[in-house]
Amino acid sequence: MEEFEDDALLAIKDSRSIGEYCWTCTPSTIKYCIEKYDLPSCTYLDADIYFYSNPAVLIEEMGDDSVLITEHKYTPECDFSDISGKYCVQFMTFKNDINGNTVLNWWREACIDWCYARHEDGKFGDQKYLDDWTERFHGVHVLVHPGGGVAPWNIQSYDLASKNFDLIFYHFQNFDFLENNRVSMGPCKIGEENIQRLYVPYIKHLQDISQQLKKIDNINDYNGIVKKRSFHWKDGLRYIKRKLTGTYNVYSLKKLIG
């Protein structure tokens, strides 16, 4: 951190929560990697993304453009675009060229100036800043490939069993291990077939990794058990309604994987 954090970041660090500061650091992290290692490009990934195919096809789609962003592609029942924005900070590529650095430097300065977990003046965290990039900057490409950016908020519109569909990655947002051997999959309706196809193998893989880690460190819990499921205000009344009616997609691990 002493090597990464510069004066601009340190000046605002104490004014933000840990989560807000992490969001603030997103463009700075990309910029640091490009400059530190003289990279021709750098791709940012959210930690809860899981790959099923080689993502090179997504980056190659950029062609001569300098920045790659992905849309949320919300389905009507899970549409939070007014709050969370049209695009998702989940899989983003920046080339180390004039256009790429122009966008990256602008984003970094914007996040240092304002990056909070609230909706204010058309902003939300580090994400709503992306909404006008295709008009504000040159060389910004919006991903077209349908297999990149599949997530709980748009899975309802996909047929993963289709032979014409190549899933590149799935974004397991809102997935949590809970107490009493339960898991939460968030507020959006996933569908039993998708749960079996996506979530069950994902859970098993995470548990396998957890067992390997316990052989090295038997004290810390790397699954990150959530003792009390929190609800962010941005989730809206639909989330609360589903929680109150017991439809927040909470499942027993025993029933899911035996």
N, C-alpha and C positions, 0 to 999 in steps of 0.2 A: 504493500500500500504506500509506503514511503516513496517508492520509485514511481508509482503510477500517479498518485494524487499531486496535482499542481496547485498553485495559489488560488486559482479561480474555483476549483472544487472545494478546497479547504475553507474558503471564505463563506460558503453556503452550507457546508456539511451539517453544522449544529442546528440549522433552521429546518431540517427535514427529518422525517422518520427514516428508519433503516430501509424500508421498502421504497420510499420516495427518493432516497439517495441512490439506491441501486438503479432506479429508472433514470435519474439524472446522469448517472455514469455510463449509460448505454452507448451513446455516441462517442464519449471520451474513451471508452474501452476499445472501440473499433479504431479510432484515430491513433490510439497508443500502439496497437498492434501493427498497424500499417507503417507507422513511423519508426518504431523500435526495430522491426525486423525487415524493413524495406520491402513490404509485400506488394505484389502487383494488384492484389485485391484481398478483401476480407469479408467473410460471411458471418453474420451474427445469427445465433440460434437460441431460442428459448429452451430452458432446461427440460421442459415437459414435452418435447417433441420426440417422436419415435419413428425411425426410418424403416421402410419396407423395401425400398429400391434405391439405387444410386441417385443422389440428388444432382449429379453433374448435369443431367438433362435440363434441370431448372435454370442453372447458371448459364448454360449454353444458349438458352432461349433469349438471353439479354442481347446477344449479338454485339453490335457496336455501342450500345447504350452503356451507361456508367453506374446506374443504381437500379437494383431490383427490389420491388416491394410486392406484397401479397394482399389481396382483398380478404375481408372477413367472409364475404358472400353469405351473409345472414339469411336464414329462412325466416318467414314472417313470424313464426312463433318464438323465435329467439333473436329478434332484431333489436340490437342495442347500438346501432350506428350513430344515433343522435348523441349518445354519451361517449361511447368507446371509439367512434370514428369509422370511416370506411375501410381503412387499412389496418393491418395487425403487425405489431412489432414482434414477429415470430421467426421469420426467415428473411434476412435482408443481406444483399451483397453490395459492397461499395468498391469500385475500381479506384486505384491510385492514379487518377488523372484529373484534369482540370474540373470537369463537370462533377465527378464523384467527390472530390475534395470540397468543392463549393457547397454541395448539399450537406456533406458531413459537418463542415465547419459551421454552417448556419444552424443545423440541428443542435450541435453542441452548445452554441451560444444561447439558443432558445431555451434549452433544458436547464442551463445554469441560471438563466434569468427567472424561469418559472417551471416547476415540475412537481406537482402535488397530486395526491390521490383524491381529487375532487374535480367536479365539472365547473369551470369558471371562464366566462368570456370566450366560449368556443374552444377551450383547451381542456385536456384531461391527461395528466401524467406526461409521458414522453410520446404518446401515441397519436393524439389528435393533430399534432403538428404535421403529420403526413398527408392530411386530407387534400391539400392543394399543391402538393409537390409536382404533379404532372403539368400544372399550369405555371407554377412559380419558377421551375428549373428546367434546364435542358438535359436530355439523356436519362430520364427516369422511365423505367419499363415496369409495367404492371403484369405480373405473372398470368399467363393464359392457361398453362398446363393444368388440367383439372385434378391431377394427383398431388399437387402441392397446396397445403392450406386446408386440408380436410380436418374438421374439428367438431366438437359437440354442437356448436351453433349452426352448422350447415350439413351435418351428416344425414339429416332427414331427406335431403335432395339427391343423395348418392345411392347407387346400386353397386356395392362393392363386389358382388358376385358376377357382375357383367364381365364378359371376356374382352370387352372393348375398353376396360378401365384399368389403368396402371397406377396403383396407389404408391406415392413416393413417401409421404410422411403424414402422420396424424398427430394433432395437437391435443394432448390429454389435459386440457385446462380443467380446473375444478375437481380433478381426481384427488381424493385424499384417503389415506388409511385412517380409520377411526378406532376408538376403543372397542373392546369386546368383539374383536375379529370381524369388524365390518368395514366396508368401503363406501365412499360417496362418489358418485359420478357427476354431481352437479345438477342444475335445474332443468336442463334441456332433455327432451325425450330422445333416448339413444336408440331404442329398439332392441329386442332380444337377440336377433340375428347379428347385429353389430356388436353387441356385448360379447357374444361368444366368439366372434371373429377377431375383434380388436382387444377388448378389455381383459378377457380371461388369459390369453397368452402374455399380455403385458404384465398383469399381476404376477403370473408365475415367474416371469423373467426377473421382475423386481425382487421377488422372494428368494430366488436363486442367488442373486447378487447379494442380498442381505445376509444369507447364510455364509457366503464366502467372506464377507466383511467381518462377521462375528468371529471367524477364526483368527482374524487379525486384531479386532477390537471388540470385546464382548461387553463394553460398558455403554457406549453411545448407540443410540437408535437411529440408524440411517434411513429408516422408512418414514420418519417424521410423523409419528402418530399424532393426530389432531384430537385433543381431549374434548374440545367444544367447538363444533362447527360454527364459524363466524359468517355473517352475511354482510357484505359491503352494500352500502346504500345504492350503488349503481345497479345492483341486481334487480331492483325494482319490486313492485307489488307482486309480480308474477312469481318471483322466487319465494317470497314470503307465503303466498297462497299455497304453493306446492309444498312448502315445509309444513304448514299447518294441516294440510290434508294428507300428509304422509306420502307425497309423491315426489320427494326430492332425490329419487334414485339412490337410496341407501340399500346396500345388499349385504347379506351375510357371506363371508368368505367361504364358509363350509358349503353353502348352497351353490356357490359359483364354481368352486374348484375342488370341493370334496375334502 
